[in-house]
Amino acid sequence: MEGKFKMDNLERAKKIEKILSLRGNDTNSEYHGVSDTIADLMHFCDTNGIDFNYEMKMAYSYYAAELID
């Protein structure tokens, strides 16, 4: 993939933190935890006919490959 920008794993982590505003500290009025975000993704998949378990398997394969990049 010549000419394409390739992120390293720290950049990937910073990207998702920015996109999701994850700060890891839940409050009474909002949540920012990873587990709550994953639960919301599960609801999204349910309502849109997406197989969440398949997506998690694919995500893990991407993650594992990126660890050795």
C-alpha positions as CSV (number, residue, x, y, z in Angstrom):
1,M,0.0,0.0,0.0
2,E,2.4,2.5,-1.2
3,G,1.7,6.2,-0.4
4,K,-0.8,5.4,2.4
5,F,-0.2,6.6,5.9
6,K,0.4,3.7,8.4
7,M,-0.4,4.3,12.0
8,D,1.6,2.7,14.8
9,N,-0.3,1.2,17.8
10,L,0.2,4.3,20.0
11,E,-1.4,6.4,17.2
12,R,-4.3,3.9,17.0
13,A,-4.9,4.1,20.7
14,K,-4.8,7.9,20.6
15,K,-7.2,7.9,17.6
16,I,-9.9,5.8,19.4
17,E,-9.4,7.8,22.6
18,K,-10.1,11.0,20.7
19,I,-13.0,9.6,18.7
20,L,-14.8,8.1,21.7
21,S,-13.7,10.7,24.3
22,L,-12.5,7.8,26.5
23,R,-11.1,9.0,29.7
24,G,-11.7,5.9,31.8
25,N,-13.5,7.8,34.6
26,D,-17.3,7.4,34.7
27,T,-19.4,10.1,36.4
28,N,-23.1,10.2,37.3
29,S,-23.9,12.1,34.1
30,E,-21.7,10.3,31.6
31,Y,-19.5,7.3,31.0
32,H,-16.2,7.0,29.4
33,G,-15.2,3.4,30.2
34,V,-14.2,0.9,27.5
35,S,-16.6,-1.7,28.8
36,D,-19.6,0.7,28.4
37,T,-18.5,1.6,24.9
38,I,-18.2,-2.1,24.0
39,A,-21.7,-2.7,25.4
40,D,-23.0,0.1,23.3
41,L,-21.3,-1.4,20.2
42,M,-23.0,-4.7,21.0
43,H,-26.4,-2.9,21.1
44,F,-25.5,-1.2,17.8
45,C,-24.7,-4.6,16.2
46,D,-27.9,-6.1,17.5
47,T,-30.1,-3.4,16.1
48,N,-28.3,-3.4,12.7
49,G,-28.1,-7.2,12.2
50,I,-24.3,-7.3,12.7
51,D,-22.7,-10.4,14.2
52,F,-20.8,-8.9,17.1
53,N,-18.9,-12.1,17.9
54,Y,-17.6,-12.3,14.3
55,E,-16.6,-8.6,14.5
56,M,-14.7,-9.3,17.7
57,K,-12.9,-12.3,16.1
58,M,-11.9,-10.1,13.2
59,A,-10.9,-7.3,15.5
60,Y,-8.6,-9.6,17.4
61,S,-7.0,-10.9,14.2
62,Y,-6.3,-7.2,13.3
63,Y,-5.0,-6.5,16.7
64,A,-2.7,-9.5,16.8
65,A,-1.3,-8.6,13.3
66,E,-0.7,-5.0,14.4
67,L,1.2,-6.2,17.5
68,I,3.9,-7.7,15.2
69,D,4.0,-4.7,12.7
